[in-house]
Amino acid sequence: MRTLLLCLLTAFMHAQDAFLVKPYLQLGDAPRSMPKERLDLMWHTEDRDGAWIVEVRGAQGWTALAGATFHRLDTPPLPAHRIHRVTMNNLPQGASVPYRVKLDGAVVFEAEAQTRKAGAHRMIVLGDAANGSATQAAIARAVAAARPDAVFIAGDLVYGRGRASEYRAHFFPVYNSDETPLMRRVPVLGVPGNHDVPYDLKKWPDAPAYFAYWSLPLNGPALKAGEANAAPVVAGVHDAVVAASGPAFPRMASFSFDYGKVHWTVLDSNVYTDWESPALKAWLEADLKAAKGAAWRIVALHHPLFQSSRTHADDQWMRPISPILEKYGVDLVLAGHVHNYQRTVPLRFRPTKVGPRGKAVAGEFTVDQAFDGKTVTRAKGIIHIVTGAGGAELYDSWQTDAKASWQPWTRAFISDRHSFTVLDVKAKTLKLRQLDTEGRELDAITLTK
């Protein structure tokens, strides 16, 4: 008996020491839904050799997967470490699939992975999240309790410079802990915000870690390092992060994917990216045009096109893409950046004056006053959502009750509490709810086709 207990204790300690970051799920380079799904499984370890095996359980028992790879990231302040990845192929669609990770023959991790569903599903969206606060942790627990099928983070994934060391301190311990085992169960997707790229390019060598630590579709504009519209890095400073990112840098900043009957177009809206440039504009139009078979079209980015908060009031430089989104029937635009929750009426916008970045774009509005999301549920225009209350300090809490301070096309504005967005999607119905840290409903609308 004593020997058995000693063996169990040894195995437990081995499992605890195996990871710097425990296994977490990513959609990987799989933009389209398939009868046989795939997910990428990633984990981080110290920079030492080990025999790693991932197994998936099916009808015939456990099956070992081939193709495990790793990239090495060696840049201060973290010690050199390895970012491991295995693609789990041929998974049943819409299923909870048991998987386990072995090191040197011993099982060191077990969980179940939710694969992409073909029909009805729940996607949760939040932004401006991982700053290490108690509120961030409370939102994470509430998100997990809402049992999403997938999660999308609308930028400012980690504070404050998108560094590997900040992910280690503030991101993975919250969203992939034993207490809140979110990322090991469902795929989490994201887009880089202004805090996910370094402000001082020569000061933060472990940024932008987004490109090394995430695995998302690589079907965005074919950008190359150093080109216009690509995330900025400095040779000799960010070489280690760029090398560890492989083909993800800089292309993974924008992409698209399908989930159920929804087509998602994800845009890097940072100030260095000009969506009026011919190449990016052509990619956006081609992506939306190709999604004509989708029941719903959603655009996700960090910087909102339309919002009423006094903070970041001039950061609405993405407005010029409105005519393209309207042309191809986009239903929702989801953004972060502004640390509160806002919802517009369905609206259309024609730009009339486009100035430099940092200035709001002037134009003419057409709004759907009849839509209320309850009795009138067919929208004539695009509804714009700001869902930036995911953990970071709130902005302009006084505006919640100061309706005179809202733009005339704003219908909901909640800036005095943290919250997240729940999308329950079916082929003909999309229900949007905004919930707080206690799961209380703050706002809700229904859209129908």
C-alpha positions as CSV (number, residue, x, y, z in Angstrom):
1,M,0.0,0.0,0.0
2,R,2.8,2.4,0.9
3,T,4.5,1.6,-2.4
4,L,1.3,2.3,-4.3
5,L,0.9,5.7,-2.6
6,L,4.5,6.6,-3.3
7,C,4.0,5.8,-7.0
8,L,0.8,7.8,-7.2
9,L,2.5,10.8,-5.4
10,T,5.5,10.5,-7.8
11,A,3.1,10.5,-10.8
12,F,1.3,13.5,-9.5
13,M,4.5,15.5,-8.9
14,H,5.7,14.5,-12.4
15,A,2.4,15.8,-13.9
16,Q,2.7,19.1,-11.9
17,D,6.2,19.7,-13.1
18,A,5.6,18.8,-16.7
19,F,4.1,22.1,-17.8
20,L,4.8,25.8,-17.7
21,V,1.5,26.3,-19.4
22,K,-1.0,23.4,-19.4
23,P,-2.5,22.2,-22.7
24,Y,-5.0,24.5,-24.3
25,L,-7.2,24.3,-27.5
26,Q,-6.9,26.4,-30.6
27,L,-8.9,26.3,-33.8
28,G,-5.7,26.1,-35.8
29,D,-5.5,26.7,-39.5
30,A,-9.0,25.3,-40.1
31,P,-11.2,28.1,-41.3
32,R,-14.0,25.9,-42.6
33,S,-16.3,23.5,-40.8
34,M,-15.9,19.9,-41.9
35,P,-17.7,16.6,-41.2
36,K,-14.4,15.5,-39.6
37,E,-13.1,18.4,-37.5
38,R,-9.7,19.3,-36.2
39,L,-8.2,21.3,-33.3
40,D,-4.7,22.3,-32.4
41,L,-3.5,21.4,-28.9
42,M,-0.7,23.6,-27.5
43,W,1.3,23.6,-24.3
44,H,4.5,25.1,-23.0
45,T,7.4,23.4,-21.2
46,E,10.9,24.1,-20.0
47,D,13.6,23.8,-22.7
48,R,14.4,20.1,-22.2
49,D,13.8,17.0,-24.2
50,G,10.9,14.6,-23.4
51,A,8.9,12.0,-25.2
52,W,5.5,13.7,-25.7
53,I,2.5,11.8,-27.0
54,V,-1.1,13.0,-27.3
55,E,-3.9,10.4,-27.4
56,V,-7.6,10.8,-28.3
57,R,-10.3,8.4,-27.2
58,G,-12.8,7.1,-29.8
59,A,-15.0,4.1,-30.3
60,Q,-11.9,1.8,-30.5
61,G,-10.2,3.2,-27.4
62,W,-7.2,5.5,-27.2
63,T,-5.3,6.4,-30.4
64,A,-1.9,8.1,-30.4
65,L,-1.6,11.1,-32.7
66,A,1.5,11.8,-34.9
67,G,3.0,15.1,-35.8
68,A,4.0,16.7,-32.5
69,T,6.2,19.8,-33.0
70,F,7.6,22.6,-31.0
71,H,9.1,26.0,-31.4
72,R,11.7,27.3,-28.9
73,L,11.3,30.8,-27.6
74,D,14.4,32.3,-25.9
75,T,14.0,36.0,-25.0
76,P,14.1,37.8,-21.7
77,P,12.7,38.0,-19.1
78,L,11.5,34.4,-19.3
79,P,14.0,31.5,-19.5
80,A,14.0,29.7,-22.8
81,H,11.0,27.5,-23.2
82,R,9.2,25.3,-25.7
83,I,5.8,25.8,-27.3
84,H,4.5,22.4,-28.3
85,R,1.7,21.8,-30.8
86,V,-0.3,18.7,-32.0
87,T,-3.1,18.8,-34.6
88,M,-5.9,16.6,-33.5
89,N,-7.4,15.5,-36.9
90,N,-10.5,13.4,-37.8
91,L,-12.5,14.4,-34.8
92,P,-16.3,13.9,-34.7
93,Q,-18.2,17.2,-35.4
94,G,-20.0,18.7,-32.4
95,A,-18.7,16.2,-29.9
96,S,-16.9,16.3,-26.6
97,V,-13.8,14.3,-27.3
98,P,-11.6,12.9,-24.4
99,Y,-7.9,13.5,-24.9
100,R,-4.7,13.0,-22.8
101,V,-1.1,14.0,-22.9
102,K,1.7,11.6,-22.0
103,L,5.3,12.4,-21.1
104,D,7.8,9.6,-21.1
105,G,5.0,7.1,-21.1
106,A,3.1,8.6,-18.1
107,V,-0.2,10.4,-18.4
108,V,0.3,14.0,-17.2
109,F,-2.9,15.6,-18.4
110,E,-6.4,14.7,-19.3
111,A,-9.4,16.7,-20.5
112,E,-12.3,16.8,-23.1
113,A,-12.3,19.0,-26.2
114,Q,-15.4,20.5,-27.7
115,T,-15.3,20.3,-31.4
116,R,-17.0,22.8,-33.8
117,K,-20.7,22.3,-34.2
118,A,-22.5,22.4,-37.5
119,G,-25.7,24.0,-36.3
120,A,-26.9,25.7,-33.1
121,H,-24.1,26.8,-30.8
122,R,-23.1,29.3,-28.2
123,M,-20.2,31.7,-28.8
124,I,-19.1,34.1,-26.0
125,V,-17.3,37.3,-26.9
126,L,-15.4,39.7,-24.6
127,G,-12.6,42.2,-24.9
128,D,-9.9,44.0,-23.0
129,A,-9.4,41.2,-20.6
130,A,-6.2,39.9,-19.1
131,N,-4.8,42.6,-16.8
132,G,-4.3,40.3,-13.7
133,S,-7.3,41.8,-11.8
134,A,-9.8,40.1,-9.6
135,T,-12.5,41.2,-12.0
136,Q,-10.7,39.5,-14.9
137,A,-10.9,36.2,-12.9
138,A,-14.6,36.8,-12.0
139,I,-15.4,37.3,-15.7
140,A,-13.5,34.1,-16.6
141,R,-15.4,32.1,-14.1
142,A,-18.7,33.5,-15.3
143,V,-17.8,32.8,-18.9
144,A,-16.9,29.2,-18.0
145,A,-20.2,28.8,-16.1
146,A,-22.1,29.9,-19.2
147,R,-20.8,26.8,-21.0
148,P,-19.8,28.2,-24.3
149,D,-18.9,26.1,-27.4
150,A,-16.1,28.6,-28.2
151,V,-14.9,32.0,-27.0
152,F,-13.7,35.0,-29.0
153,I,-11.6,37.8,-27.4
154,A,-11.9,41.1,-29.2
155,G,-8.4,42.4,-28.7
156,D,-6.2,43.6,-25.8
157,L,-5.8,40.0,-25.0
158,V,-3.2,40.7,-22.4
159,Y,-1.9,43.8,-20.7
160,G,0.0,45.9,-21.2
161,R,2.4,45.2,-24.2
162,G,1.5,41.7,-25.5
163,R,4.6,40.2,-24.0
164,A,5.3,36.5,-23.4
165,S,5.9,37.2,-19.7
166,E,2.5,38.9,-19.4
167,Y,0.8,35.8,-20.9
168,R,2.6,33.7,-18.3
169,A,1.5,36.0,-15.5
170,H,-2.0,37.2,-16.4
171,F,-3.5,35.1,-19.2
172,F,-3.0,31.4,-19.0
173,P,-3.3,31.2,-15.1
174,V,-6.8,32.7,-15.4
175,Y,-8.3,31.1,-18.5
176,N,-6.6,27.7,-18.3
177,S,-6.4,26.9,-14.6
178,D,-7.7,23.9,-12.8
179,E,-10.3,26.2,-11.2
180,T,-11.4,27.7,-14.5
181,P,-10.5,25.1,-17.1
182,L,-11.8,27.1,-20.1
183,M,-9.1,26.8,-22.7
184,R,-8.5,23.1,-22.3
185,R,-12.2,22.4,-23.1
186,V,-13.2,24.9,-25.8
187,P,-11.3,26.7,-28.5
188,V,-10.5,30.4,-27.7
189,L,-9.9,32.7,-30.6
190,G,-8.8,36.4,-30.6
191,V,-7.5,39.3,-32.5
192,P,-4.6,41.6,-31.6
193,G,-5.5,45.0,-30.1
194,N,-3.3,48.0,-29.4
195,H,-2.0,46.4,-26.2
196,D,-1.0,43.2,-28.0
197,V,1.7,44.9,-30.0
198,P,4.6,46.8,-28.4
199,Y,4.4,50.6,-28.0
200,D,8.2,51.0,-27.6
201,L,9.5,48.7,-30.3
202,K,13.0,48.5,-28.9
203,K,12.0,48.0,-25.2
204,W,10.0,44.7,-25.2
205,P,11.8,41.8,-26.9
206,D,9.2,39.3,-25.8
207,A,6.4,41.0,-27.7
208,P,4.2,40.4,-29.7
209,A,3.7,37.0,-28.3
210,Y,0.2,36.6,-29.8
211,F,1.8,35.3,-33.0
212,A,3.8,32.6,-31.1
213,Y,1.2,31.5,-28.5
214,W,-2.0,31.3,-30.6
215,S,-2.8,29.0,-33.6
216,L,-5.6,30.5,-35.8
217,P,-6.4,30.4,-39.5
218,L,-3.7,31.7,-41.9
219,N,-6.1,32.8,-44.6
220,G,-5.8,36.5,-44.0
221,P,-4.0,39.0,-46.3
222,A,-0.6,37.7,-47.4
223,L,1.5,40.1,-45.4
224,K,5.2,39.8,-44.8
225,A,7.3,41.2,-42.0
226,G,8.4,44.8,-42.6
227,E,5.6,45.5,-45.2
228,A,3.0,48.2,-44.9
229,N,0.0,47.0,-42.9
230,A,2.0,44.3,-41.0
231,A,2.5,44.3,-37.2
232,P,5.7,46.2,-36.5
233,V,8.8,44.5,-35.2
234,V,12.5,45.4,-35.0
235,A,15.2,43.2,-36.4
236,G,17.6,42.2,-33.6
237,V,15.0,42.8,-30.9
238,H,12.0,40.7,-31.8
239,D,13.8,38.0,-33.8
240,A,13.1,35.2,-31.2
241,V,9.3,35.9,-31.2
242,V,9.2,36.1,-35.0
243,A,11.1,32.8,-35.3
244,A,8.9,31.0,-32.8
245,S,5.8,32.3,-34.6
246,G,6.7,30.6,-37.9
247,P,4.2,31.3,-40.7
248,A,1.8,33.0,-38.3
249,F,3.8,36.3,-38.3
250,P,2.4,38.6,-39.5
251,R,-0.4,36.9,-41.4
252,M,-2.4,35.7,-38.4
253,A,-3.4,39.2,-37.4
254,S,-6.5,39.0,-39.7
255,F,-8.4,35.9,-40.8
256,S,-11.8,34.4,-41.2
257,F,-13.5,31.3,-40.1
258,D,-16.9,29.6,-40.0
259,Y,-18.7,28.3,-37.0
260,G,-22.1,26.7,-37.6
261,K,-24.1,28.9,-39.9
262,V,-21.9,32.0,-39.0
263,H,-19.1,33.4,-41.1
264,W,-16.6,35.5,-39.0
265,T,-14.3,38.0,-40.6
266,V,-11.6,39.1,-38.1
267,L,-9.7,42.3,-38.8
268,D,-6.5,43.8,-37.4
269,S,-7.7,47.4,-36.8
270,N,-4.5,48.7,-35.2
271,V,-3.3,52.1,-36.4
272,Y,-0.6,50.6,-38.7
273,T,-3.2,48.8,-40.8
274,D,-4.9,50.7,-43.5
275,W,-8.1,48.9,-44.7
276,E,-8.4,51.5,-47.5
277,S,-5.3,50.1,-49.1
278,P,-6.1,48.2,-52.3
279,A,-4.7,44.8,-51.1
280,L,-6.5,44.7,-47.8
281,K,-9.7,46.2,-49.2
282,A,-9.7,43.5,-52.0
283,W,-9.1,40.7,-49.4
284,L,-12.0,42.0,-47.2
285,E,-14.4,42.2,-50.1
286,A,-13.4,38.8,-51.5
287,D,-13.8,37.2,-48.0
288,L,-17.3,38.6,-47.5
289,K,-18.4,37.8,-51.0
290,A,-17.3,34.2,-50.6
291,A,-19.5,33.9,-47.5
292,K,-22.8,34.4,-49.4
293,G,-24.0,30.9,-48.2
294,A,-23.7,31.8,-44.5
295,A,-26.9,32.5,-42.6
296,W,-25.1,35.1,-40.4
297,R,-22.1,37.3,-41.0
298,I,-20.1,38.8,-38.1
299,V,-17.1,41.1,-38.3
300,A,-14.8,41.2,-35.2
301,L,-12.1,43.7,-34.5
302,H,-10.6,45.7,-31.7
303,H,-11.4,49.3,-32.5
304,P,-15.2,50.0,-32.8
305,L,-16.6,51.8,-35.9
306,F,-19.3,53.5,-33.8
307,Q,-19.4,54.2,-30.1
308,S,-20.6,56.8,-27.6
309,S,-18.0,56.7,-24.8
310,R,-16.0,59.9,-24.1
311,T,-12.9,57.8,-23.8
312,H,-11.4,57.0,-27.2
313,A,-14.0,59.1,-28.9
314,D,-11.7,59.8,-31.8
315,D,-10.6,56.2,-32.3
316,Q,-13.3,55.4,-34.8
317,W,-11.1,55.2,-37.8
318,M,-12.5,51.9,-39.1
319,R,-15.7,53.6,-40.3
320,P,-14.7,53.8,-44.0
321,I,-15.2,50.0,-44.4
322,S,-18.9,50.4,-43.6
323,P,-20.1,50.4,-47.2
324,I,-18.3,47.1,-47.9
325,L,-19.8,45.5,-44.8
326,E,-23.3,46.7,-45.8
327,K,-22.9,45.5,-49.4
328,Y,-22.4,41.9,-48.3
329,G,-25.0,41.8,-45.5
330,V,-22.9,41.8,-42.4
331,D,-25.3,41.5,-39.4
332,L,-23.1,42.4,-36.4
333,V,-19.8,44.1,-35.8
334,L,-18.2,43.2,-32.4
335,A,-15.4,45.3,-31.0
336,G,-13.5,46.0,-27.7
337,H,-11.0,48.9,-27.0
338,V,-13.6,50.9,-25.1
339,H,-13.9,49.3,-21.6
340,N,-17.7,49.1,-21.3
341,Y,-20.7,47.7,-23.2
342,Q,-22.6,49.5,-26.0
343,R,-25.1,48.6,-28.6
344,T,-26.3,50.7,-31.6
345,V,-29.5,50.6,-33.6
346,P,-29.2,48.9,-37.0
347,L,-27.4,51.5,-39.0
348,R,-25.9,52.3,-42.4
349,F,-23.1,54.8,-42.9
350,R,-21.7,56.7,-45.9
351,P,-18.4,58.3,-45.2
352,T,-18.1,61.9,-46.4
353,K,-14.8,63.1,-44.8
354,V,-11.9,60.8,-43.9
355,G,-9.0,62.5,-42.1
356,P,-5.9,61.1,-40.4
357,R,-5.9,58.3,-37.9
358,G,-7.0,59.4,-34.5
359,K,-9.9,61.4,-35.8
360,A,-13.5,60.2,-36.1
361,V,-14.7,59.8,-39.7
362,A,-17.6,62.1,-40.7
363,G,-20.5,60.8,-42.7
364,E,-24.2,60.3,-43.2
365,F,-26.3,57.9,-41.1
366,T,-29.4,55.9,-42.0
367,V,-30.8,54.2,-38.9
368,D,-33.5,51.6,-38.4
369,Q,-35.7,53.2,-35.7
370,A,-38.3,50.4,-35.8
371,F,-36.0,47.6,-34.7
372,D,-36.3,46.8,-31.0
373,G,-35.0,43.3,-30.8
374,K,-38.2,42.0,-29.2
375,T,-41.2,42.6,-31.4
376,V,-39.3,43.8,-34.4
377,T,-36.4,41.5,-35.0
378,R,-35.4,41.9,-38.6
379,A,-32.7,44.6,-38.8
380,K,-32.3,47.0,-41.6
381,G,-28.6,47.7,-41.2
382,I,-25.7,46.6,-39.0
383,I,-25.8,46.5,-35.3
384,H,-22.5,47.5,-33.7
385,I,-21.5,46.1,-30.3
386,V,-18.7,47.3,-28.0
387,T,-17.9,44.5,-25.5
388,G,-14.8,45.8,-23.9
389,A,-15.7,45.2,-20.2
390,G,-14.0,41.9,-19.9
391,G,-11.7,42.6,-17.0
392,A,-9.7,45.8,-17.4
393,E,-10.6,49.1,-15.6
394,L,-14.0,50.4,-16.8
395,Y,-14.3,53.7,-18.8
396,D,-16.8,56.5,-18.2
397,S,-19.0,54.8,-15.6
398,W,-21.0,58.0,-15.3
399,Q,-22.4,57.7,-18.8
400,T,-24.6,54.7,-18.0
401,D,-27.3,57.0,-16.6
402,A,-26.4,60.1,-18.7
403,K,-28.3,59.3,-21.9
404,A,-27.9,62.9,-23.1
405,S,-24.2,62.0,-23.5
406,W,-24.9,59.1,-25.9
407,Q,-24.9,59.4,-29.7
408,P,-28.4,59.3,-31.1
409,W,-27.9,55.9,-32.6
410,T,-26.8,54.3,-29.3
411,R,-29.5,52.1,-27.7
412,A,-27.6,50.5,-24.8
413,F,-24.7,51.8,-22.7
414,I,-23.5,50.0,-19.6
415,S,-20.2,51.3,-18.2
416,D,-20.6,50.8,-14.5
417,R,-20.0,47.0,-14.4
418,H,-17.9,44.4,-16.1
419,S,-19.7,42.1,-18.6
420,F,-19.4,39.8,-21.6
421,T,-21.5,38.9,-24.7
422,V,-23.3,35.6,-25.2
423,L,-24.4,34.7,-28.8
424,D,-26.8,31.8,-29.1
425,V,-27.0,31.1,-32.8
426,K,-29.4,29.1,-34.9
427,A,-30.0,29.1,-38.7
428,K,-32.8,31.7,-38.5
429,T,-32.4,33.2,-35.0
430,L,-29.5,34.9,-33.2
431,K,-30.0,35.9,-29.6
432,L,-27.5,38.3,-28.1
433,R,-27.3,38.8,-24.3
434,Q,-25.0,40.8,-22.2
435,L,-24.2,39.2,-18.8
436,D,-22.3,40.5,-15.7
437,T,-19.9,38.7,-13.4
438,E,-22.8,37.1,-11.6
439,G,-24.5,35.9,-14.8
440,R,-27.2,38.6,-14.6
441,E,-28.7,39.8,-17.9
442,L,-28.0,43.4,-18.6
443,D,-29.2,43.7,-22.1
444,A,-30.8,41.3,-24.7
445,I,-32.0,41.4,-28.3
446,T,-33.1,38.8,-30.8
447,L,-32.3,38.9,-34.5
448,T,-34.2,36.9,-37.1
449,K,-33.9,36.2,-40.8
